């Protein structure tokens, strides 16, 4: 859900459906603990994080939370998540409210993207 009236991530989560909040809070905590220097903001009406460029964000929908990335998921990661029951797209992972957050995969994805962003910054 895009919430253009949300001023910050706290208000975005607070205005979301109660069943979505645990997943939203867990994703937020995971992003902040994995990439502590990531900048947190509301972009495009959803929580979004930057670290030397675009990193990742998330949004709540009717029955799931979508974790979105600023790059294409590798096929192996996508297949692994799909085998575990998650719906994936080229740049997204859908986490139903009854599913656990795939912390290992998301941690790996975040670290890989942060490393890519840092490398691009060093080249410039």
ABEGO torsion letter per residue (X at the ends): XBBAABABAAAAAAABBAAAAAAAAAAAAAAAAABAABBBBBBGGBBBBBBGEBABBBBBBAABBBBBBABBBBAAAAAAAAAAGBBBBAABBBBBAABBBBAAAAAAAAAAAAAAAAAAAAAX
